Amino acid sequence: MKYEQLAKDIIKNVGGKENVNSLTHCITRLRFKLKDESKANTDILKNMDGVVTVVKSGGQYQVVIGNHVPDVYADVVAVGGFATASEDNSNEKMSPFNKFIDTVSGVFTPILGVLAATGMIKGFNALFIALHILNTTDGTYQILNATGDCLFNFFPIFLGYTAANKFKANKFIGMAIGAALVYPSLAGLTVPPAQPLYTLFAGTLIESPVYITFLGIPVILMSYTSSVIPIILATYVGAKIENGFKKVIPDVVKAFLVPFCTLLVIVPLTFIVIGPIATWAGKLLGALTLSIYSLSPVVAGLFMGAFWQVFVIFGLHWGFIPIAINNLTVLHQDPILGLIFAASFAQTGVVGAILLKTKNTKLKSLCIPAFISGIFGVTEPAIYGITLPRKKPFILSCIGGSLGGAILGIMGSNIYMVGGLGIFGIPGYIGPNGMDSGFYGSIVAMIAGFLIGFILMFFTKLEDDADSSKSMNDSNTVNPLVKQEILVSPVKGEVKSLSEVKDEAFSKGALGKGIAISPTEGKIVAPVDGVLTTFFPTGHALGITSTNGAEILIHVGMDTVQLEGKHFYPKAKQGESVKKGQVLLEFDVKAIEKEGYSLITPVVITNSDNYLDVIETDKKVVDYNEDLLRVMI
C-alpha cells in the first residue's frame, strides 16, 4: 500500500478507528464523522506530510489530502477495517454542551426561514398600526396578522416535526403531540368563567389551578401556544417510548400499533408531567435571564454586542435562540437578542470604510456586495471574505457592536417578535406601546454601530492595500524572461475571489491558488491541453494535468458531492487526453440550485507552490476560453 503509513497516522490522530462513525471521501478530502472530535489531534494532522489542512464543517471532520485522495482513502479503509459505506452511529459521543448545540440547531434550522418571514410580517403589521396606515379592524390587518401568527400559534406542531426528525422518531407522532398541546377544546377549559377544581402550589412562582383530571390524576393545563421547551422534551421522551414499542410489537402490526401505543402513553404523560415541568423550567429560565439583564443592561449590551459575531463564527449563538424564544413566549419580550442589533451594522460600517479607502481593486470589488448584503443583515461575506482574514477590521467591528449594544441596554430596547435581519429587524422593536424609547434606541444603536465601525476603520491603516488593478494582459506585469502557461476559463459566469468561497480549504488557499466562478451555464470545458487525471464518479469535480505539468482542480459547487451524481452529466472519461475548449461536463444549474446548493466553482492550481506565481484575471465576467489564470513557471 503506497500510503499505508500516512493512513495509520491519520487514523491515529483522528482518535483511532474506534472514534470513527463513518468515512467517505470526495475529490480532495477524507470526510470523517467522529464520535468525539475532541479526541482528534487537529494541529498534528494539519502539519502532517501528505495532509493539506483540516476542515470542520457540516458535522464532518474533513482531512484535506488533494487529488490523490482516492488512493489514500483506499489505504485508510484497508488499515482501519472500515466499511466503504458505513452508517452513522446514533450513539455518537458528544460533550453535553456540544450535544445541546447540535440538538437546538437540528430542531430550529429547518424552520428559521419561515420563522424570520412570519416575524417580519408581524413586524411590518405592527409598523402599519403604529403609523396609522391600518387599524386592527381592517381585513388587510387581520389577514396579515394571521399570516404572521400562523407559525407561533401552532409552534409545537412545527417543532414536533423537526424534533422528531432530529431524534429519529416518527415525524407524524411528533406533530400529533404538538397538535394535542394546542388543541382548542383543552385550551378553552381555562377560559373564564370556568372555575378550577383546586389549586396546586398556591402562592409560589409555579402556582397551578387544576381544571381536569386524567384517571384521577390532576392535569395542569397551560398555554402551549408558541411554547418551545415542552414539545422538544416531549418529542425526545416520545422517541424513546416509540423505540421501546418497536422492539416488542410484531412487525405485522407495527405500522399502526406503534403510533397507537406511543400516543396513548406520551400525550397524557406530557400533559401531566412533561409539559408542566418544562413550562415551569421555561418560566424560571426567563426570569433568570431577565434578572441578569436587570443587574446591568449596559454591561450585558457591551458583552453581547462585542461577542455576538464571535458566537456566530463558532456556532455558539444557537445557545441563545431557545432562551430568546422562551422569553418571547413567557415574557412577551426578549432583551438578550435585543442587544445584538448593532453588531451587523458595525460590521457593515467597517466594510464601507474599507470600500472608500482601499486602492486594491480586487478588495474593492469584494466590498461592494458585502456592504449591500450587510445592510440586510447578511454579514458572512463581510466577515469571512474581508474583515476576519485581516483581523484588525474584525476587531473594530466588534468594538462598534459592543458600543451599540451598550446604547441598546441604556435605552431598554427589547425585541417583541422574531423578525428579519438588518434593517428588516427594526419592526421587531415595536412593542405593545408602539414606538417607545426602546424602539428609538434601536435606531440610534443601529446608526451608532455603523458610524463607529466606519470611523474606526477609516482611520486605521489597511495592511494589504496594494493596488491590484493591473490586468493580467498588462505587459508590465510579466517578466518576458519568465515562462508562463495561460489557462482559459472552463466556466461561463461571474468571477469571484476564492475568499468568497464558504469553505476554508478553498478560501484560505489551502488547496492552492486560483479563482472562483459563479456559473451562468451548466457546462465545463477543458482550460488547457492535458490529461483528465481525476474525474470523481459523482461528476461534481475533476482534475486535469496540463502538458506543462500544472495540476488543475475544478470543483462545481459546494457540498454537491452529496447529490451523488444527480444533475451531473460527464462528457469525458478519467485518463482521457483532452484539448483546450473540449466539453468535459454538463450540469443542470437550476436543478442543483433548487436542491439548495451553491454553484460557486473554484478553479485551483493544486501544485501552485511549484510556480513563481499565479495571476488572476481582472475581469468581472468571463466566457468560455477567455484567459482566466496565468501560471508563472
GUVO-193001 format. One line per field, with one value per residue (C-alpha): residue number from 0; residue in three letters; chain; x, y, z. Coordinates in steps of 0.1 Angstrom, whole numbers. Last residue first. Example, Ala and Ser with C-alpha at 12.3 -4.5 7.8 and 13.67 -1.06 7.14 Angstrom:
2
k = c(1  0)
r = c(ser  ala)
c = c(A  A)
east = c(137  123)
north = c(-11  -45)
up = c(71  78)
This chain:
633
k = c(632  631  630  629  628  627  626  625  624  623  622  621  620  619  618  617  616  615  614  613  612  611  610  609  608  607  606  605  604  603  602  601  600  599  598  597  596  595  594  593  592  591  590  589  588  587  586  585  584  583  582  581  580  579  578  577  576  575  574  573  572  571  570  569  568  567  566  565  564  563  562  561  560  559  558  557  556  555  554  553  552  551  550  549  548  547  546  545  544  543  542  541  540  539  538  537  536  535  534  533  532  531  530  529  528  527  526  525  524  523  522  521  520  519  518  517  516  515  514  513  512  511  510  509  508  507  506  505  504  503  502  501  500  499  498  497  496  495  494  493  492  491  490  489  488  487  486  485  484  483  482  481  480  479  478  477  476  475  474  473  472  471  470  469  468  467  466  465  464  463  462  461  460  459  458  457  456  455  454  453  452  451  450  449  448  447  446  445  444  443  442  441  440  439  438  437  436  435  434  433  432  431  430  429  428  427  426  425  424  423  422  421  420  419  418  417  416  415  414  413  412  411  410  409  408  407  406  405  404  403  402  401  400  399  398  397  396  395  394  393  392  391  390  389  388  387  386  385  384  383  382  381  380  379  378  377  376  375  374  373  372  371  370  369  368  367  366  365  364  363  362  361  360  359  358  357  356  355  354  353  352  351  350  349  348  347  346  345  344  343  342  341  340  339  338  337  336  335  334  333  332  331  330  329  328  327  326  325  324  323  322  321  320  319  318  317  316  315  314  313  312  311  310  309  308  307  306  305  304  303  302  301  300  299  298  297  296  295  294  293  292  291  290  289  288  287  286  285  284  283  282  281  280  279  278  277  276  275  274  273  272  271  270  269  268  267  266  265  264  263  262  261  260  259  258  257  256  255  254  253  252  251  250  249  248  247  246  245  244  243  242  241  240  239  238  237  236  235  234  233  232  231  230  229  228  227  226  225  224  223  222  221  220  219  218  217  216  215  214  213  212  211  210  209  208  207  206  205  204  203  202  201  200  199  198  197  196  195  194  193  192  191  190  189  188  187  186  185  184  183  182  181  180  179  178  177  176  175  174  173  172  171  170  169  168  167  166  165  164  163  162  161  160  159  158  157  156  155  154  153  152  151  150  149  148  147  146  145  144  143  142  141  140  139  138  137  136  135  134  133  132  131  130  129  128  127  126  125  124  123  122  121  120  119  118  117  116  115  114  113  112  111  110  109  108  107  106  105  104  103  102  101  100  99  98  97  96  95  94  93  92  91  90  89  88  87  86  85  84  83  82  81  80  79  78  77  76  75  74  73  72  71  70  69  68  67  66  65  64  63  62  61  60  59  58  57  56  55  54  53  52  51  50  49  48  47  46  45  44  43  42  41  40  39  38  37  36  35  34  33  32  31  30  29  28  27  26  25  24  23  22  21  20  19  18  17  16  15  14  13  12  11  10  9  8  7  6  5  4  3  2  1  0)
r = c(ile  met  val  arg  leu  leu  asp  glu  asn  tyr  asp  val  val  lys  lys  asp  thr  glu  ile  val  asp  leu  tyr  asn  asp  ser  asn  thr  ile  val  val  pro  thr  ile  leu  ser  tyr  gly  glu  lys  glu  ile  ala  lys  val  asp  phe  glu  leu  leu  val  gln  gly  lys  lys  val  ser  glu  gly  gln  lys  ala  lys  pro  tyr  phe  his  lys  gly  glu  leu  gln  val  thr  asp  met  gly  val  his  ile  leu  ile  glu  ala  gly  asn  thr  ser  thr  ile  gly  leu  ala  his  gly  thr  pro  phe  phe  thr  thr  leu  val  gly  asp  val  pro  ala  val  ile  lys  gly  glu  thr  pro  ser  ile  ala  ile  gly  lys  gly  leu  ala  gly  lys  ser  phe  ala  glu  asp  lys  val  glu  ser  leu  ser  lys  val  glu  gly  lys  val  pro  ser  val  leu  ile  glu  gln  lys  val  leu  pro  asn  val  thr  asn  ser  asp  asn  met  ser  lys  ser  ser  asp  ala  asp  asp  glu  leu  lys  thr  phe  phe  met  leu  ile  phe  gly  ile  leu  phe  gly  ala  ile  met  ala  val  ile  ser  gly  tyr  phe  gly  ser  asp  met  gly  asn  pro  gly  ile  tyr  gly  pro  ile  gly  phe  ile  gly  leu  gly  gly  val  met  tyr  ile  asn  ser  gly  met  ile  gly  leu  ile  ala  gly  gly  leu  ser  gly  gly  ile  cys  ser  leu  ile  phe  pro  lys  lys  arg  pro  leu  thr  ile  gly  tyr  ile  ala  pro  glu  thr  val  gly  phe  ile  gly  ser  ile  phe  ala  pro  ile  cys  leu  ser  lys  leu  lys  thr  asn  lys  thr  lys  leu  leu  ile  ala  gly  val  val  gly  thr  gln  ala  phe  ser  ala  ala  phe  ile  leu  gly  leu  ile  pro  asp  gln  his  leu  val  thr  leu  asn  asn  ile  ala  ile  pro  ile  phe  gly  trp  his  leu  gly  phe  ile  val  phe  val  gln  trp  phe  ala  gly  met  phe  leu  gly  ala  val  val  pro  ser  leu  ser  tyr  ile  ser  leu  thr  leu  ala  gly  leu  leu  lys  gly  ala  trp  thr  ala  ile  pro  gly  ile  val  ile  phe  thr  leu  pro  val  ile  val  leu  leu  thr  cys  phe  pro  val  leu  phe  ala  lys  val  val  asp  pro  ile  val  lys  lys  phe  gly  asn  glu  ile  lys  ala  gly  val  tyr  thr  ala  leu  ile  ile  pro  ile  val  ser  ser  thr  tyr  ser  met  leu  ile  val  pro  ile  gly  leu  phe  thr  ile  tyr  val  pro  ser  glu  ile  leu  thr  gly  ala  phe  leu  thr  tyr  leu  pro  gln  ala  pro  pro  val  thr  leu  gly  ala  leu  ser  pro  tyr  val  leu  ala  ala  gly  ile  ala  met  gly  ile  phe  lys  asn  ala  lys  phe  lys  asn  ala  ala  thr  tyr  gly  leu  phe  ile  pro  phe  phe  asn  phe  leu  cys  asp  gly  thr  ala  asn  leu  ile  gln  tyr  thr  gly  asp  thr  thr  asn  leu  ile  his  leu  ala  ile  phe  leu  ala  asn  phe  gly  lys  ile  met  gly  thr  ala  ala  leu  val  gly  leu  ile  pro  thr  phe  val  gly  ser  val  thr  asp  ile  phe  lys  asn  phe  pro  ser  met  lys  glu  asn  ser  asn  asp  glu  ser  ala  thr  ala  phe  gly  gly  val  ala  val  val  asp  ala  tyr  val  asp  pro  val  his  asn  gly  ile  val  val  gln  tyr  gln  gly  gly  ser  lys  val  val  thr  val  val  gly  asp  met  asn  lys  leu  ile  asp  thr  asn  ala  lys  ser  glu  asp  lys  leu  lys  phe  arg  leu  arg  thr  ile  cys  his  thr  leu  ser  asn  val  asn  glu  lys  gly  gly  val  asn  lys  ile  ile  asp  lys  ala  leu  gln  glu  tyr  lys  met)
c = c(A  A  A  A  A  A  A  A  A  A  A  A  A  A  A  A  A  A  A  A  A  A  A  A  A  A  A  A  A  A  A  A  A  A  A  A  A  A  A  A  A  A  A  A  A  A  A  A  A  A  A  A  A  A  A  A  A  A  A  A  A  A  A  A  A  A  A  A  A  A  A  A  A  A  A  A  A  A  A  A  A  A  A  A  A  A  A  A  A  A  A  A  A  A  A  A  A  A  A  A  A  A  A  A  A  A  A  A  A  A  A  A  A  A  A  A  A  A  A  A  A  A  A  A  A  A  A  A  A  A  A  A  A  A  A  A  A  A  A  A  A  A  A  A  A  A  A  A  A  A  A  A  A  A  A  A  A  A  A  A  A  A  A  A  A  A  A  A  A  A  A  A  A  A  A  A  A  A  A  A  A  A  A  A  A  A  A  A  A  A  A  A  A  A  A  A  A  A  A  A  A  A  A  A  A  A  A  A  A  A  A  A  A  A  A  A  A  A  A  A  A  A  A  A  A  A  A  A  A  A  A  A  A  A  A  A  A  A  A  A  A  A  A  A  A  A  A  A  A  A  A  A  A  A  A  A  A  A  A  A  A  A  A  A  A  A  A  A  A  A  A  A  A  A  A  A  A  A  A  A  A  A  A  A  A  A  A  A  A  A  A  A  A  A  A  A  A  A  A  A  A  A  A  A  A  A  A  A  A  A  A  A  A  A  A  A  A  A  A  A  A  A  A  A  A  A  A  A  A  A  A  A  A  A  A  A  A  A  A  A  A  A  A  A  A  A  A  A  A  A  A  A  A  A  A  A  A  A  A  A  A  A  A  A  A  A  A  A  A  A  A  A  A  A  A  A  A  A  A  A  A  A  A  A  A  A  A  A  A  A  A  A  A  A  A  A  A  A  A  A  A  A  A  A  A  A  A  A  A  A  A  A  A  A  A  A  A  A  A  A  A  A  A  A  A  A  A  A  A  A  A  A  A  A  A  A  A  A  A  A  A  A  A  A  A  A  A  A  A  A  A  A  A  A  A  A  A  A  A  A  A  A  A  A  A  A  A  A  A  A  A  A  A  A  A  A  A  A  A  A  A  A  A  A  A  A  A  A  A  A  A  A  A  A  A  A  A  A  A  A  A  A  A  A  A  A  A  A  A  A  A  A  A  A  A  A  A  A  A  A  A  A  A  A  A  A  A  A  A  A  A  A  A  A  A  A  A  A  A  A  A  A  A  A  A  A  A  A  A  A  A  A  A  A  A  A  A  A  A  A  A  A  A  A  A  A  A  A  A  A  A  A  A  A  A  A  A  A  A  A  A  A  A  A  A  A  A  A  A  A  A  A  A  A  A  A  A  A  A  A  A  A  A  A  A  A  A  A  A  A  A  A  A  A  A  A  A  A  A  A  A  A  A  A  A  A  A  A  A  A  A  A  A)
east = c(68  44  8  -16  -52  -85  -79  -112  -120  -156  -169  -157  -174  -157  -124  -92  -78  -58  -20  -5  31  66  54  58  37  8  5  -32  -38  -74  -107  -133  -170  -198  -228  -243  -266  -303  -318  -333  -298  -289  -320  -315  -278  -283  -248  -226  -191  -159  -166  -133  -121  -84  -79  -83  -64  -86  -75  -109  -136  -153  -188  -199  -236  -243  -279  -277  -241  -243  -261  -240  -209  -225  -210  -201  -204  -185  -149  -123  -88  -59  -24  1  26  33  10  -17  -28  -66  -87  -124  -153  -191  -193  -204  -178  -150  -130  -92  -63  -81  -49  -36  -44  -57  -89  -110  -147  -173  -210  -241  -244  -245  -216  -204  -167  -138  -101  -68  -40  -37  -57  -50  -57  -77  -110  -105  -99  -118  -151  -176  -160  -158  -120  -115  -123  -153  -157  -193  -201  -190  -169  -136  -119  -86  -54  -23  11  42  79  98  122  94  88  51  30  42  27  -8  -28  -32  -46  -32  -57  -41  -31  -15  -38  -28  -22  -51  -42  -69  -85  -114  -118  -126  -148  -169  -173  -183  -207  -224  -228  -241  -267  -280  -278  -298  -325  -326  -329  -359  -376  -367  -378  -413  -427  -458  -469  -474  -438  -421  -385  -393  -401  -364  -352  -358  -329  -305  -322  -358  -382  -385  -411  -411  -374  -362  -345  -340  -324  -293  -290  -295  -268  -245  -251  -241  -208  -202  -211  -187  -160  -167  -164  -130  -119  -130  -112  -80  -80  -74  -88  -118  -127  -129  -141  -152  -167  -180  -194  -210  -226  -262  -282  -298  -273  -246  -258  -251  -217  -206  -216  -195  -166  -154  -150  -130  -107  -99  -95  -69  -68  -87  -102  -138  -145  -126  -148  -179  -166  -162  -197  -211  -195  -209  -243  -242  -234  -259  -289  -271  -288  -324  -312  -310  -338  -366  -403  -436  -424  -432  -433  -409  -386  -387  -379  -349  -337  -342  -320  -293  -274  -275  -252  -224  -219  -182  -185  -219  -206  -177  -202  -221  -190  -189  -226  -234  -208  -213  -251  -249  -227  -252  -282  -267  -284  -317  -301  -292  -328  -342  -321  -332  -369  -369  -351  -375  -406  -391  -384  -420  -431  -409  -422  -458  -455  -435  -457  -495  -500  -469  -476  -511  -497  -468  -486  -516  -495  -468  -493  -513  -481  -466  -499  -505  -475  -462  -489  -470  -437  -447  -447  -419  -388  -409  -426  -394  -383  -416  -411  -376  -389  -418  -393  -375  -408  -420  -388  -390  -427  -424  -393  -406  -440  -457  -491  -486  -510  -512  -534  -522  -538  -546  -545  -580  -578  -569  -580  -595  -594  -564  -550  -512  -489  -454  -440  -455  -486  -506  -485  -516  -550  -585  -613  -607  -636  -646  -660  -634  -612  -593  -613  -608  -572  -585  -611  -586  -559  -526  -508  -526  -513  -477  -480  -495  -467  -441  -461  -461  -424  -419  -387  -350  -345  -337  -366  -389  -377  -384  -420  -428  -413  -439  -468  -455  -454  -491  -498  -462  -463  -497  -491  -476  -501  -530  -518  -515  -551  -564  -545  -559  -594  -592  -605  -570  -562  -541  -518  -520  -482  -482  -507  -486  -455  -472  -481  -445  -433  -458  -448  -411  -418  -436  -405  -380  -397  -403  -365  -356  -378  -353  -326  -346  -345  -311  -295  -310  -299  -264  -259  -272  -250  -220  -227  -232  -200  -205  -205  -223  -249  -266  -236  -237  -239  -209  -203  -168  -168  -138  -110  -87  -58  -78  -102  -73  -54  -84  -89  -53  -56  -89  -74  -47  -61  -55  -55  -79  -89  -126  -142  -179  -209  -215  -179  -147  -118  -83  -53  -31  -22  6  32  15  12  -26  -29  -8  -28  -61  -52  -87  -101  -121  -140  -158  -179  -163  -179  -149  -148  -114  -107  -98  -123  -148  -143  -164  -158  -183  -186  -149  -136  -130  -107  -83  -88  -85  -48  -43  -64  -44  -10  -20  -32  0  20  -1  0  15  0)
north = c(289  318  304  328  324  332  340  336  300  300  334  356  382  406  406  412  378  360  357  325  330  316  280  248  260  262  225  225  252  260  267  272  269  288  265  269  240  242  214  241  254  220  218  253  247  213  200  193  181  177  199  204  241  231  196  164  132  107  91  98  98  127  141  137  146  160  166  137  124  116  149  149  156  190  201  234  240  225  218  223  212  220  204  223  200  216  192  202  178  180  173  169  177  173  142  118  94  119  126  126  127  143  146  178  207  236  251  220  229  228  234  243  280  311  298  316  315  310  318  302  295  261  237  255  289  303  304  269  248  274  265  293  305  343  342  324  357  357  359  359  333  310  281  264  298  297  287  305  290  311  311  340  360  383  394  399  426  454  437  442  412  400  434  458  470  452  483  475  479  448  461  486  515  526  560  548  517  534  559  532  509  538  551  517  510  545  543  509  520  552  532  505  533  547  514  512  548  539  533  514  507  470  469  479  465  438  465  473  438  443  468  440  406  397  394  372  392  417  426  447  480  494  526  521  484  493  520  495  471  498  502  465  463  491  474  441  458  471  436  424  453  444  407  409  375  383  416  408  375  356  385  406  377  363  396  390  416  435  463  437  423  457  461  426  432  463  452  423  445  469  441  432  469  474  512  508  537  541  503  498  524  507  473  488  502  469  451  479  474  436  442  470  446  424  437  428  392  392  417  394  403  385  374  337  332  359  348  312  323  342  313  289  310  319  285  286  317  293  283  292  321  332  334  355  378  381  389  426  434  407  419  457  451  430  456  483  463  459  439  439  417  390  393  389  359  343  351  336  305  301  305  280  255  259  252  221  208  215  199  168  157  155  170  153  119  120  126  102  70  67  84  57  28  39  51  16  -3  13  3  -22  -47  -73  -64  -77  -52  -57  -38  -12  -4  6  27  46  53  67  89  101  112  133  145  155  174  193  199  213  235  256  272  294  281  258  277  256  229  211  177  161  123  107  87  120  151  185  221  222  257  259  281  277  310  302  313  281  251  232  248  232  222  253  276  283  319  324  305  275  248  266  254  218  225  243  215  233  206  178  193  192  155  148  166  144  113  125  128  91  93  99  124  152  143  141  175  189  176  184  218  225  212  230  263  263  299  309  297  311  344  364  351  355  391  398  385  406  437  436  429  461  460  463  496  502  531  546  547  525  501  498  492  464  448  453  435  407  401  402  376  354  355  350  319  307  309  295  265  238  252  251  214  205  237  231  195  201  230  208  179  202  215  180  168  145  108  94  68  71  56  68  40  27  30  17  -3  5  -20  8  -2  -11  19  42  26  31  67  75  62  81  112  116  150  166  154  176  159  167  162  163  178  202  216  210  215  200  210  199  164  144  155  162  198  199  165  174  205  186  159  143  132  164  154  127  101  112  116  115  130  124  152  163  146  134  109  88  76  67  66  69  70  33  37  58  94  113  113  75  71  98  83  48  61  81  49  28  54  33  0)
up = c(-143  -139  -142  -158  -149  -166  -203  -222  -235  -221  -212  -183  -161  -136  -155  -135  -145  -119  -117  -103  -91  -91  -95  -76  -47  -72  -72  -66  -93  -84  -103  -76  -87  -70  -75  -40  -31  -21  -42  -64  -70  -84  -106  -119  -129  -145  -153  -183  -181  -202  -232  -251  -250  -246  -257  -236  -232  -214  -181  -164  -190  -209  -213  -176  -169  -134  -122  -96  -93  -56  -47  -15  -36  -42  -9  -25  -62  -92  -82  -109  -98  -120  -118  -139  -155  -189  -208  -183  -155  -151  -120  -118  -95  -94  -116  -89  -100  -95  -126  -120  -144  -173  -193  -210  -232  -211  -196  -206  -208  -180  -188  -169  -178  -156  -134  -103  -109  -84  -87  -82  -57  -39  -19  14  -3  26  7  -8  23  42  25  20  -12  -11  -3  -36  -53  -77  -115  -128  -154  -182  -170  -181  -183  -202  -185  -196  -190  -184  -188  -172  -193  -205  -169  -167  -150  -173  -204  -190  -200  -164  -158  -133  -107  -78  -59  -26  4  23  58  58  82  107  105  82  102  135  117  98  128  150  123  117  154  161  133  145  182  175  156  184  210  191  196  233  239  226  191  199  235  228  215  182  184  159  133  130  122  85  86  93  98  99  128  159  179  208  207  236  239  274  262  282  271  234  238  254  225  200  220  217  180  172  192  175  141  151  160  125  108  128  119  81  74  97  80  42  29  60  79  51  31  63  72  60  80  52  53  53  19  4  21  11  -25  -27  -5  -27  -57  -36  -24  -61  -70  -42  -37  -5  15  3  3  35  52  40  52  87  86  75  105  128  112  119  155  162  167  193  224  216  213  251  260  249  251  256  290  287  249  239  267  255  220  233  255  227  204  228  227  189  190  198  162  163  138  152  188  175  158  190  211  213  211  237  262  259  260  291  307  298  309  344  371  350  323  349  363  328  321  354  350  315  327  357  334  310  338  349  313  311  344  334  300  310  339  335  300  285  302  288  253  256  267  244  216  218  219  188  169  175  169  134  113  138  132  110  126  160  189  214  200  182  215  231  201  204  241  235  206  229  255  229  215  250  256  223  228  263  257  228  235  209  221  250  273  305  318  350  349  383  383  387  355  339  358  348  359  382  390  391  413  398  411  445  464  457  447  434  431  432  409  389  379  342  339  325  300  314  296  263  259  261  234  211  209  212  232  212  179  193  202  168  151  169  161  125  124  136  156  146  174  149  127  157  168  133  132  169  163  136  157  189  170  162  173  165  129  120  138  109  83  107  114  76  72  101  90  55  68  87  123  139  121  91  79  114  116  147  130  98  120  139  105  94  125  122  85  95  122  97  74  102  115  79  72  107  102  92  115  147  157  144  156  191  192  180  204  233  222  220  256  270  254  225  220  189  199  166  149  113  87  69  32  25  56  78  85  97  75  45  47  53  23  0  12  5  -31  -36  -20  -48  -59  -26  10  30  63  68  102  94  113  85  86  104  79  83  61  33  46  30  54  87  100  98  113  143  149  146  171  172  206  209  177  197  178  145  111  88  53  36  12  -23  -48  -22  5  29  65  92  130  137  173  175  145  165  177  144  150  150  119  100  111  100  66  61  69  44  16  -12  0)
